[in-house]
């Protein structure tokens, strides 16, 4: 199973008013994601991909890049 990274990237870019986000760009190091936006991201992912993200899955490494986010979604959909 594969997750459409474009959907994730478009959500991130539209909320931060940027373009050209790379799939391996560190969202935390670049200041792109903070704790408040991380909550919005979790809610978006749960709704968009019909998954439940538990507290144990809310770790920085699961949301560091678009690639990591997509891998987390795939893992939780199983």
N, C-alpha and C positions, 0 to 999 in steps of 0.2 A: 504494500500500500504506500502511496506517495501523497504528500501534502502539497498543495499549490502554494509555493512560497510567494508568488505574486500577491496573493490575498493578504498575507502577513505584511509584506513590504508596503503595500498600498495603505494599510491601516496605520502603520508606523509613520510613513511619510505624510499622510494627510493630517495626522494629529500633530505632527511636529513641523509642518509646512516646509519640508525639504524634499529633494529628489536625489536620485542616484545612490541610494543606500545599497551597499554591497552585502551579499549573503553571509560573508565571514567578518563583517565589521563589528568590533566590540561596542555594543550599544551602551554599556555602563562606562567604559573608559572614555568614550567620546562625549559623555554627558547627555546622551540622547534619551536615556531612560533613567528616571528617578523613582523613588518608592511609590509616589502617588500614581505616576503613569504606569508603573508595573501592575498596580491593581486594575487599572483600566484595561491593560493588555490581557490580564488573566480573564477578566469578564468577557472581553471580546472573543478570546480563543474558546472559552467554554460555550458561548452561544454559537459562534460561527462553525465550529467543528463538532458540536454536540458531545463534549467531553466534560468530565469533572476533574478539576485540578485540586488535589488535596493539599493540605498544609505541608506534608512531607515532600511534595513535588515543587513547592515554591522555594526554589534555590536559585541563586544568581547564575550558576552554570547552566541551568535549563533555559535561561532567557538571555544569555549573553550575546548571541548572534541570531540572525534569521535562521541559519542552519540548525542551531541548537533548539530553537523554538519549534521548528518543523519536526525534528527528531523527537522532541517531547510529546508533541501532538500524536505522532504515529504510535509511540509507545503507549500512550494512554487510550488510544482507540482500540487496542487489542483486547 
